[in-house]
Amino acid sequence: MAEELMTGAQIIMKALKDQGVDVVFGYPGGAVLPIYDALFQQNDIRHILVRHEQGAVHAAEGYARSTGKVGCVLVTSGPGATNAVTGLTDALLDSVPLVCLCGQVPTHLIGNDAFQEADTTGITRSCTKHNYLVKDVNNLARTLHEAFYVARSGRPGPVLLDIPKDVQFNVGRYITPQEVTHKSYKPQVKPDIARVEEAVALLAAAKRPIFYVGGGVVNSGLQAAKLLTQLVRMTGYPCTTTLMGLGAFPASDPQFLGMLGMHGTYEANLAMHGCDLMVAVGARFDDRVTGKISEFAPGSKKIHIDIDPSSINKNVRVDLSVVGDAANILEDMIRLWKERQKRPDSAALKDWWAQINTWRKRECLRYAKSDTIIKPQYALERLREAIKDKDHYITTEVGQHQMWAAQFLPFDEPFRWLTSGGLGTMGYGLPASIGVQIAHPNSLVIGISGDSSVMMNIQEMATAVQCGAAIKVFILNNEYMGMVRQWQELLHGSRYSQSQLHGQPDFVKLAEAFGATGLRATKVSELDEVIRKMIETPGPVIADIAVDPTENCFPMIPGGKAHNDMLLGPGDKPESATPEDGMVLV
Amino acid sequence: MPNDLMDKIEKHTIAVLVDNEPGVLARVIGLFSGRGYNIESLTVSEIDKENNLSRITVVTSGTPMIIEQIKAQLDRLVPVHRVRDLSDDGPSVERELALVKVSGAGDMRTESMRIAGIYNARVVDTTLTSFIFELTGTADELSDFISLMSKLGMVEVSCTGVVAMSRGPNGF
């Protein structure tokens, strides 16, 4: 192949195109001007101008998680890079594939405390899957291709490239993605078949089995979700998912028990507690899921299917681990289940379902309805009705509204539900909605939000207006940091320290100030009309829904308690006070 | 495994083959500090110039579950080629090198020389009032030698930390 010489900035554009990037979320600045110049002189890659670099990263996360592709971010040196740190950490915790290109001061100034210099690779080392400082333009193309490979392979994650300004100007050789292979990073995607065989044997021998499914299945892709659904239906076993796994198994399926964990359903948590075999697929036994570790699913055998060996035996010791891509493993499991003519123990399974159905009868998501005040759960139920036949995506911020959305909105396929699970980043939802809307311009994208969270990246409304992203921000406004208030009520003697928000803006006027549409519902009778208008109004909309400020999110497993120690409603008092070791948990 | 065995703190020597690139050591150290693992000793040096490879030897301690985590976490760092637990994979040889400076004159000086002889330490620098001894051996041997020398006018000591290799014919 003839040598192609071009500037660093041109190499970046070419590499992005060759990697299939069609949109970049970013914000210009001194140290990335050559890249922005090259961007200006081409028409293949669209740039979405954000208002804060954190917004750029969350928007790219929204793009990535709703498409299965790698999201791309472009920010300048110093404050551009440090502003991106929260987004990168969020992507790391939730395994979202991103490539973040970051300007840096010219190589000869690195280390001199130059203007807008930060030790970006140092700062982001622990919040990226990997990062690079590219000092030679001839390494730029290779490093870019490697970055995309690392971001999307194995357990996906964010990768950052720090690119000094002189490297963007210098002329070097371009190489194509096909010419690049990674010499050390080769994650295992095919499972050890003997272990799959063992897993299938355990699966067939189980009397009280449960599938516990996490975001890894969503990351693996549509095929993995399809295979998972097939396996769960073949066996007839119950299935629960984590917050990140919602949509990996259809919520409308009768075998779905709902989400598990701290605000999971009664039936999902008790089934986890009482199971004799747990099959964890792409889930990581996070503390929000396990509750008290020493009382987590006592007496159960545990199979852990994951692509990341470091997730195995990290929090909970398992009996059998199968490392590889979920799609490959599930495919092998289905094949072996058929080949070995396995059958579930139907008598035992019948008893197990009978038990689960008694738990279901508790109707743990029931809440006190009201004619006078909008209950947040009711608002979500009405929203659910209004969007059920529409092609839609849901994002959330973090807090009570997030948990209610997880409980009350059903997802039948992956990529439709976007939330900040691991890091719990308030301010994720609004920019993430923009990223989703850019990827799916004709779909309905609704950002469920709280009145506190939405303020964390409210400036991105201007981004939505500028790029024409018709996102619908649905604020459950309780004038509190609801989840903080809930914990203060339950664990800190109702001393509401700094959790009430005064001086909040008028969200309708705020929307109008941004050039968007603002709507408000304060009465139950206004709710349906506001939802209808929100959906039908073109362009970005903020719908401010005044909900019951005192409503708490149930069920709840208080920190440090076991799965069978749930609070089901406001009248439900814990059997014993939260132990000190539980109090310290967040 | 019974619970009391699971909670037992074990000491492990782990060898890690990495690309010799900027920041790789910071990645490894950051992993240990960020996740709260112990480092008792850590050595690193380039071992293959042509392929740009370095070998890190790290001595760490923790419960079996933590040790397993440390290895898995190291293995998923992008520039890491191989991770090997020398404490688990059969017998291994572990060595450290120490430089020990002893100043003084008269009987103390003579005695330090005599003990150095017993330990097979080499004299690598001498003046009329000082020696620098070089000693290689296990951590225990070095520690014994240093504690004796501390009573004989030792003014400075520098140790490399552990380097290690499995016994037998097989390579890394």
HADDOCK unambig.tbl for C-alpha pairs under 7 A between the chains (distance, minus, plus):
assign (segid A and resid 125 and name CA) (segid B and resid 27 and name CA) 6.92 0.50 0.50
assign (segid A and resid 130 and name CA) (segid B and resid 78 and name CA) 6.59 0.50 0.50
assign (segid A and resid 184 and name CA) (segid B and resid 78 and name CA) 6.73 0.50 0.50
assign (segid A and resid 184 and name CA) (segid B and resid 79 and name CA) 6.00 0.50 0.50
assign (segid A and resid 184 and name CA) (segid B and resid 80 and name CA) 6.28 0.50 0.50
assign (segid A and resid 184 and name CA) (segid B and resid 81 and name CA) 5.05 0.50 0.50
assign (segid A and resid 185 and name CA) (segid B and resid 78 and name CA) 5.38 0.50 0.50
assign (segid A and resid 185 and name CA) (segid B and resid 79 and name CA) 6.99 0.50 0.50
assign (segid A and resid 309 and name CA) (segid B and resid 72 and name CA) 5.99 0.50 0.50
assign (segid A and resid 310 and name CA) (segid B and resid 69 and name CA) 5.95 0.50 0.50
assign (segid A and resid 310 and name CA) (segid B and resid 72 and name CA) 4.61 0.50 0.50
assign (segid A and resid 310 and name CA) (segid B and resid 73 and name CA) 5.51 0.50 0.50
assign (segid A and resid 313 and name CA) (segid B and resid 65 and name CA) 6.90 0.50 0.50
assign (segid A and resid 314 and name CA) (segid B and resid 69 and name CA) 6.36 0.50 0.50
